Amino acid sequence: MPRFDANLNYLFTELPFLDRFAAAAECGFRGIEILVPYEAPAAAIRQRLEAAGIEAVLINTPLGDPAKGDRGLTCVPGREADFKAAFSRALEYAAELRCPRIHVVAGVMPPGADRDRVDGTYRANLAWAAPAAAKAGITLCLEPINPRDIPGFFLNTAAQARTVIETLGQPNIRLQYDLYHAQIVEGDLTRTLEREIDLIEHMQIAGPPDRHEPDHGELNYPYLFEVIDRLGYRGWIGAEYRPRAGTRAGLGWAKRYGIG
């Protein structure tokens, strides 16, 4: 049976950030993921995790300065020092939260940038980060994101991520597979899951085309969950969607899985 975690930057946003942990636990979630944990001290987050009896399963690296168009720094030439500082901060948070995974956000290609140079920067930064993460027992996740939601995002397909992962050859760099993004970019999700399952470390869900609950939109998630079970995936699946009318009101899809 699928094991779902709550993304606290999408769910329970009716509440202040540090109150979302208890709310997630009350609804039956046993894990949470956080895109941007840096708005609160890591020690404060750790206290809320322990009080709620849930675990942090994934955090993102800092995005940089979103006001200046940053959506991650890993691929951006000339920002290597910024990337290393951001990654080091993520590593500190992951250690404090006992979080075993970091999504290393690829970022947006700068206007007019040479793609080969961007690709080289991306790989070099990942190659630098992987050994430090391995020493801490942390897996780095690469997430393809559709260019409709984030125009210019560098990493768009599972096949592109596989090439990077296989070229770098670091066992703690793996695929973060978001079915919402994958449907928009690639479709054919059953066959793509079958092809990429050996690399998948973490999954996420939302209902395309509007990123609402997974019982709303163009995907048959109960069928896909059966596929995922058949393929032997035992990791977490992050609920990363925008509730249409409040988080608790939108958890009807999850009741069959003990959440709601």
RAHU-V606211 format. One line per field, one symbol per residue. burial: I if it has 9 or more other ideal C-beta (glycine too) atoms within 8 Angstrom, else O. Layout:
# RAHU-V606211
burial: ???
This chain:
# RAHU-V606211
burial: OOIIIIIIOIIIOOOOOIIIIIIIIOIIIOIIIIOIIOOIOIOIIIOIIOOIOIIIIIIIIIIIOOOOOIIIIIIIIOIIOIIIOIIIIIIIIIOIIIIOIIIIIIIIIOOOIOOOIIIOIIIIIIIIIIOIIIOIOIIIIIIIIIIOIIOOIIIIIIOIIIOIIOOIOIOIIIIIIIIIIIIIIIOOIOOIIIOIIOIIIIIIIIIIOOIIIIOOIOIOIOOIIOIIIOIOIOIIIIIIIOIOOOIOOIIOIIIOOOII
